């Protein structure tokens, strides 16, 4: 991922609607891994709509600083991967 907040936002803006895997620090040495779609970006945060089969809640949001500090890691799927799901 890019090294500045504005670069991270631009990268996410260009990937709206794409499937991704989200890995977030859940605290106490726990990593949370979820799949979903990048739904929206705002000036300070972005929103991911999670797959409903796997999760009890619909959406999560994170700040661009979370990506910069690697508290959240995003991996966008290839078109081939997204088509199979």
C-alpha positions as CSV (number, residue, x, y, z in Angstrom):
1,X,0.0,0.0,0.0
2,X,1.1,3.6,-0.5
3,X,2.9,5.6,2.1
4,X,0.7,8.6,2.7
5,X,-2.9,9.0,3.7
6,X,-3.8,10.8,0.5
7,X,-2.2,8.0,-1.6
8,X,-4.1,5.4,0.4
9,X,-7.4,7.2,-0.2
10,X,-6.7,7.5,-3.9
11,X,-5.9,3.8,-4.2
12,X,-9.1,2.9,-2.3
13,X,-11.1,5.3,-4.4
14,X,-10.0,3.5,-7.6
15,X,-11.0,0.1,-6.1
16,X,-14.6,0.8,-4.9
17,X,-16.8,-2.2,-5.6
18,X,-14.0,-4.7,-5.6
19,X,-13.9,-7.8,-3.3
20,X,-11.2,-7.9,-0.7
21,X,-9.9,-9.7,2.3
22,X,-9.5,-7.7,5.5
23,X,-7.1,-8.6,8.2
24,X,-7.4,-6.4,11.3
25,X,-5.7,-6.4,14.7
26,X,-8.3,-7.6,17.2
27,X,-6.2,-6.9,20.2
28,X,-4.5,-9.4,22.6
29,X,-2.6,-11.1,19.7
30,X,-5.8,-11.8,17.8
31,X,-6.1,-11.2,14.1
32,X,-9.6,-10.9,12.6
33,X,-9.9,-11.9,8.9
34,X,-13.1,-11.1,7.0
35,X,-14.2,-10.9,3.3
36,X,-16.3,-8.2,1.7
37,X,-16.6,-5.5,-0.8
38,X,-15.2,-2.0,-0.5
39,X,-18.4,0.0,-0.5
40,X,-17.6,3.7,0.0
41,X,-14.8,6.1,0.8
42,X,-15.1,9.4,2.8
43,X,-12.6,12.1,3.6
44,X,-11.4,10.3,6.8
45,X,-12.7,6.7,6.6
46,X,-13.7,3.9,4.3
47,X,-16.5,1.4,4.6
48,X,-16.5,-2.3,3.8
49,X,-19.7,-4.3,3.4
50,X,-19.0,-7.8,4.8
51,X,-20.3,-11.1,3.5
52,X,-23.5,-11.9,5.4
53,X,-23.0,-15.7,5.5
54,X,-19.9,-15.3,7.7
55,X,-20.6,-12.2,9.8
56,X,-23.2,-11.0,12.3
57,X,-22.9,-7.4,11.2
58,X,-23.2,-5.8,7.8
59,X,-20.6,-3.1,7.6
60,X,-17.3,-2.0,9.2
61,X,-15.4,1.2,8.8
62,X,-11.7,2.1,9.3
63,X,-9.6,5.2,8.9
64,X,-6.8,5.5,6.4
65,X,-4.4,5.8,9.3
66,X,-5.3,2.2,10.2
67,X,-4.0,1.1,6.8
68,X,-0.9,3.4,7.1
69,X,0.0,1.9,10.5
70,X,-0.8,-1.6,9.3
71,X,-3.5,-2.1,12.0
72,X,-5.6,-3.1,9.0
73,X,-4.3,-4.9,5.9
74,X,-6.3,-5.1,2.7
75,X,-5.8,-7.6,0.0
76,X,-7.9,-7.1,-3.2
77,X,-9.0,-10.2,-5.0
78,X,-8.2,-11.0,-8.7
79,X,-11.1,-11.0,-11.0
80,X,-10.8,-14.8,-11.2
81,X,-11.1,-15.2,-7.5
82,X,-14.1,-12.8,-7.2
83,X,-16.0,-14.7,-9.9
84,X,-15.7,-17.9,-8.1
85,X,-17.3,-16.6,-4.9
